[in-house]
């Protein structure tokens, strides 16, 4: 996944297919803990007992809820200051997201 990529898009391609812009993923948030999102753009599906938080302090210790539990939305992450937080202390929680399809790694370069 990346913030900006050069990619050949195929009109009408479904998510997760060759040439698709979107890629569906499942992220696991540990029980009563947080998962920092990798840099990129995400559509986050509503998930019980999970809030979306953003750090609003220079020392990294002041994460605040920007989306309430069981609320999804568009999230743009920088790889450091945006996280998913499980607060129900129930179990690890799987969160469904849709992100930019990073494509396949090139196996070689052309001279």
DRENDO-1510 file (C-alpha; in Angstrom, 1 decimal, always signed):
<recs>
REC; n; res; u; v; w
REC; 1; UNK; +0.0; +0.0; +0.0 .
REC; 2; UNK; +1.3; +3.5; -0.7 .
REC; 3; UNK; +0.1; +7.0; -0.7 .
REC; 4; UNK; +0.8; +7.6; -4.4 .
REC; 5; UNK; +1.6; +5.0; -7.0 .
REC; 6; UNK; +2.0; +4.7; -10.7 .
REC; 7; UNK; -0.4; +2.0; -11.7 .
REC; 8; UNK; -2.3; +0.8; -14.7 .
REC; 9; UNK; -6.0; +0.8; -13.9 .
REC; 10; UNK; -8.5; -1.4; -15.6 .
REC; 11; UNK; -12.0; +0.1; -16.0 .
REC; 12; UNK; -14.6; -1.9; -14.1 .
REC; 13; UNK; -12.0; -4.0; -12.2 .
REC; 14; UNK; -13.3; -5.3; -8.8 .
REC; 15; UNK; -11.3; -4.7; -5.6 .
REC; 16; UNK; -8.4; -7.1; -5.1 .
REC; 17; UNK; -8.1; -8.0; -8.9 .
REC; 18; UNK; -5.4; -7.1; -11.3 .
REC; 19; UNK; -5.8; -3.5; -12.4 .
REC; 20; UNK; -8.1; -2.6; -9.5 .
REC; 21; UNK; -7.5; +0.6; -7.6 .
REC; 22; UNK; -8.8; -0.7; -4.3 .
REC; 23; UNK; -7.5; -3.6; -2.2 .
REC; 24; UNK; -9.5; -5.0; +0.7 .
REC; 25; UNK; -7.5; -6.0; +3.8 .
REC; 26; UNK; -8.1; -7.2; +7.4 .
REC; 27; UNK; -6.1; -5.6; +10.2 .
REC; 28; UNK; -6.0; -7.2; +13.6 .
REC; 29; UNK; -6.0; -4.8; +16.6 .
REC; 30; UNK; -4.7; -6.5; +19.8 .
REC; 31; UNK; -7.0; -6.8; +22.8 .
REC; 32; UNK; -7.0; -3.7; +24.9 .
REC; 33; UNK; -4.1; -2.3; +22.7 .
REC; 34; UNK; -3.6; -0.2; +19.6 .
REC; 35; UNK; -2.4; -0.7; +16.0 .
REC; 36; UNK; -0.6; +2.1; +14.3 .
REC; 37; UNK; -1.6; +2.3; +10.6 .
REC; 38; UNK; +1.0; +2.3; +7.9 .
REC; 39; UNK; +1.2; +5.4; +5.8 .
REC; 40; UNK; -1.6; +5.6; +3.3 .
REC; 41; UNK; -5.3; +6.2; +2.8 .
REC; 42; UNK; -7.9; +3.8; +4.2 .
REC; 43; UNK; -11.7; +3.4; +4.1 .
REC; 44; UNK; -12.2; +1.8; +7.6 .
REC; 45; UNK; -15.4; -0.2; +8.1 .
REC; 46; UNK; -17.4; +0.3; +11.3 .
REC; 47; UNK; -16.1; -2.1; +14.0 .
REC; 48; UNK; -17.4; -2.6; +17.6 .
REC; 49; UNK; -15.0; -1.8; +20.4 .
REC; 50; UNK; -12.6; +0.0; +18.1 .
REC; 51; UNK; -12.0; +3.7; +17.8 .
REC; 52; UNK; -9.8; +5.6; +15.4 .
REC; 53; UNK; -7.4; +7.9; +17.1 .
REC; 54; UNK; -5.0; +10.7; +16.0 .
REC; 55; UNK; -2.0; +11.9; +18.0 .
REC; 56; UNK; -2.3; +15.6; +18.6 .
REC; 57; UNK; +0.9; +16.2; +20.7 .
REC; 58; UNK; +4.6; +16.5; +19.8 .
REC; 59; UNK; +5.6; +13.9; +22.3 .
REC; 60; UNK; +3.3; +11.2; +20.9 .
REC; 61; UNK; +1.4; +10.7; +24.1 .
REC; 62; UNK; -1.9; +12.4; +23.4 .
REC; 63; UNK; -4.0; +10.3; +21.1 .
REC; 64; UNK; -7.6; +11.5; +20.8 .
REC; 65; UNK; -10.6; +9.8; +19.3 .
REC; 66; UNK; -11.6; +11.2; +15.9 .
REC; 67; UNK; -14.1; +8.4; +15.1 .
REC; 68; UNK; -16.2; +6.8; +17.8 .
REC; 69; UNK; -16.5; +3.0; +18.3 .
REC; 70; UNK; -18.5; +1.3; +15.6 .
REC; 71; UNK; -18.0; +4.2; +13.2 .
REC; 72; UNK; -16.0; +4.0; +10.0 .
REC; 73; UNK; -14.7; +6.6; +7.7 .
REC; 74; UNK; -11.9; +7.8; +5.4 .
REC; 75; UNK; -8.5; +7.8; +7.3 .
REC; 76; UNK; -5.2; +9.2; +5.9 .
REC; 77; UNK; -2.3; +7.9; +8.0 .
REC; 78; UNK; +1.3; +9.0; +8.1 .
REC; 79; UNK; +2.6; +5.8; +9.6 .
REC; 80; UNK; +3.1; +7.3; +13.1 .
REC; 81; UNK; +0.2; +9.4; +14.3 .
REC; 82; UNK; -2.9; +7.5; +13.4 .
REC; 83; UNK; -4.0; +4.3; +15.1 .
REC; 84; UNK; -6.9; +1.9; +15.7 .
REC; 85; UNK; -7.6; +1.3; +19.4 .
REC; 86; UNK; -9.5; -1.7; +20.9 .
REC; 87; UNK; -11.0; -0.6; +24.2 .
REC; 88; UNK; -13.5; -3.4; +25.0 .
REC; 89; UNK; -10.9; -5.7; +26.5 .
REC; 90; UNK; -12.8; -8.6; +24.9 .
REC; 91; UNK; -10.4; -10.1; +22.4 .
REC; 92; UNK; -8.2; -9.3; +19.4 .
REC; 93; UNK; -10.5; -7.5; +16.9 .
REC; 94; UNK; -10.4; -7.8; +13.1 .
REC; 95; UNK; -11.0; -4.5; +11.3 .
REC; 96; UNK; -11.9; -4.5; +7.6 .
REC; 97; UNK; -10.4; -1.7; +5.5 .
REC; 98; UNK; -10.1; -0.8; +1.8 .
REC; 99; UNK; -6.9; +0.8; +0.7 .
REC; 100; UNK; -4.9; +1.6; -2.4 .
REC; 101; UNK; -3.8; -1.5; -4.3 .
REC; 102; UNK; +0.0; -1.4; -4.2 .
REC; 103; UNK; +0.3; -3.8; -7.2 .
REC; 104; UNK; +2.8; -6.5; -7.6 .
REC; 105; UNK; +6.5; -6.2; -7.1 .
REC; 106; UNK; +8.5; -6.1; -10.3 .
REC; 107; UNK; +10.6; -9.3; -10.5 .
REC; 108; UNK; +13.4; -7.5; -12.5 .
REC; 109; UNK; +14.3; -4.3; -14.2 .
REC; 110; UNK; +14.8; -3.8; -17.9 .
REC; 111; UNK; +18.0; -2.4; -19.3 .
</recs>
